[in-house]
Structures are given as structure tokens and as C-alpha cells.
Amino acid sequence: MEYRPQVVTPGCKAVVVGTGRSGQAAARLLHSLGASVRIVNMNEESVPETFRKTIAECGFETAFGPHTAEQFAGADVVVPSPGVPMLKLAAFIPEQAVVLAEVELAWSCVPHLPTIAVTGTNGKTTTVRLCDAMLRKAGKRVFLGGNIGTPLSEFVLERQEADVLVLEVSSFQLQTCRHFRPTVGVLLNVTEDHLDYHKDMQEYLDAKLHLFSNMEQGDKALLGEEAQKLASGSNNAGLQRAEQHVFSDTGRFAKAHLKGTHNRLNMEAAYAATAPFGVTLDGALAAVKDFSAAPHTLETVARGHGIVFVNDSKATTVDSVRAALESFTDPVLLLAGGHYKGGDLASLADLLKKHVRAVGLYGDSRDVFEAAWDGVVDLEWHESMEDAARALMHKAHDGDVMLLSPATSSFDQYANYKARGDDFRRIANILSK
């Protein structure tokens, strides 16, 4: 049985930052392991009512308000929220404390299960869902989770069973992993993103490459072509020890109904990742045939007045918008805007000229978008997405696609990309009548 270091011992003091789903699951798992748990959260009012009951039942300490050294005093273990930059926490965490991502905390409790872990700037969710579909087609029991929505801690707490763990992991999670070692690690791509969270692009790249740091001979590292070029200059020892493969578009998934070159690459990555677990090419093709895209990822949500309304709210980066635009041959009415988090918007100029009839901007990044796109394409800014969409309808022609592909995070006007996508669905249903 593979050895996985245990850092949580009965009686140790653990601080959990944040009360989102992963924070709640981590706190419950720590409690079950015998740790004394303190919950730290900026806003007391944002703590879900159901978790308030857990806090009371388990006797968790609580500390609310802006982060301070007192909140972390005496901590042996700190489990940070993926949404809080370590730069904002580091000064308050005691030197002796072990900082541990929730995904690794839980992974250390399931030493007998092989793990596929997927990271990258774009395509993570689609790829792990494809891995899940291919493995299930091969008759495997799969736990699908991590950054995709279900924390691995819930798998442990609920004593679920699986043959393979398939985990989506973000740079935020990887940055605070210490011993995490997937059997198969997949790095799809690395482009500018989360520069409002990481101090620079190098830190972001290093966090992604940390996926491979603990790999040994017999483990498998899969990288996209551009990601491999970036990784080639690193001194990541685990990446050198692992069996390394570069995946590319071979054409074998060309007839799949998922749109775009980026999705063909996602399918190649998923097949390469699952082949060691008994997935055949025929099985992978059968799984892809039955596969449907995830909500908020090039999702058709309405049709009417000759217009197709497509929700790509999960496109929070410049590269994901590029992939979306390359997926359409019909003229696009593009909705973009929100909280800008980095990326070269000007690099989309040629695609905008080729594919986009008009752009409707909204939200708080008006100056950034207008500086990059003014004079390139018909451009108009509105305060809200609904106002921008209504204005685009006046410019629409029969056969156009209205595409929400924002290139930003949602946090200026929405709780998350899902809420933004749901609002677009509401707007689309109104405008398509």
C-alpha cells in the first residue's frame, strides 16, 4: 500500500479558512480525525445556516472579520480557502503550522486509490468529465470531484467506494499541496490567468507544475504541447522522474459533436489519462458520443428570432474566449465584460474581425476592453448584461449567435460564473420569445 504522510493527529489544532463547500467538508473531516477545529471567515453573515448547526454540534471555535494573527494563533494545521490568496494569509500563519489544501487533506485518507488529477488554465472541467465518462464506459467506479464542485473530503466522510479518483485541481489548491501525488497528472495548458491572485505569471506556472512535484517512476505526466514547452525550462524533479507524454490533436476525435480544436485536445488528454485503467479507443469514442457539455460551457440555452443563444459563462480567460470564437462559423454577437483578471485582450483582434458582428460590453472593466477593442469591432458598453444583450438584439441578423463569453471573472456583479450563466439563460429566454 502506498504511504501517504499524515499531518493531522488527534488533539492537533486546525484552522479552516472559509465556509464554502470545501471549507465545510475539511472542517468535518478534521473533526472526524480528532483535531480541534477553528473556523475563520471574513463575514459571519455569509456562513450557511446548515453549517452553523455543524459548528454548534461539533463545538468548533469561530473567528470572524479581517484576518489577524490571533485567528491563527496556536495552529498546527491550516486549511486555506481556494478563494483567498496565500499572499493575504502568509503573514498571519504561525511558522510551525502546516498549510494544507483540502484536496490533499482528504487524499491522504484514501491511500489505496489511484488518482487522475487534471489542471490547466482552460478545459479542466470538460476533461475530468470526459475521464469520468470514459472510465464509467469501461465499467469502473469513479469519484469525480475536487475543484469541479464535490470536495474529496466528502468522499472520505461518506465512505464512498471507487476504483479511480478523478480530480480537477486549481493552481490555488496546488499551491498549498505538500505530498499530493497523482498516478496520472494532466497539465492541459497555461496562459495568463488569476494574476489578481498570484503575484506574477511565474508563480502561477510554478503552482500548476507542482502537480508533478512528487511523482515517481511509473507515474504518468501528460502535457499539452504548449504546456510542455513552458515546463521544459523548469527544474521540477517529479516531472523528470515520471513517464512523460505530450498529447496533441491526432484527428481520431474529429467527428465528435463537441465543438472546437480545444475540445478535441481535451478528448485526447482524457483518453491518454484513462487508457492505463483499461479504456480502449473504441470505448473512449463511445463515451464521447454520449457526452454532453457541462452547463455554462458553450451551452445552447435558447433559440428564437433566428438567433442561437450560447452560454459560455465559464470562459473567464482570454484564451477560453479565443477557443469559443473559433468554434463558430456563423456571425457572433459577443457579450463580454466583468472583473478583469489579466490577459492580452488585444490578441483577439483578428478573431473579432473574422467572427464577430458586434460586441456588447458590461460591468466594471469597460476601460480595459475599450482600450483593446475600440476601432476593431462594433463596440458598445452598458452597465448590465441584460442591457448589453438587448442592444445587441437590435444589431442581430437571422443566423447569428449571441454568445456570452466574458473573458473575466464574475465578481463585479455576480456571486460566481454559474450565477452569471443562469442570468444569461434568463435573459436569453426573454429575448428569444
Summary of the structure (lengths in Angstrom):
residues: 433
radius of gyration: 22.2
end to end distance: 59.5
largest distance: 66.5
contacts: 1526
relative contact order: 0.09
helix: 39%
strand: 19%
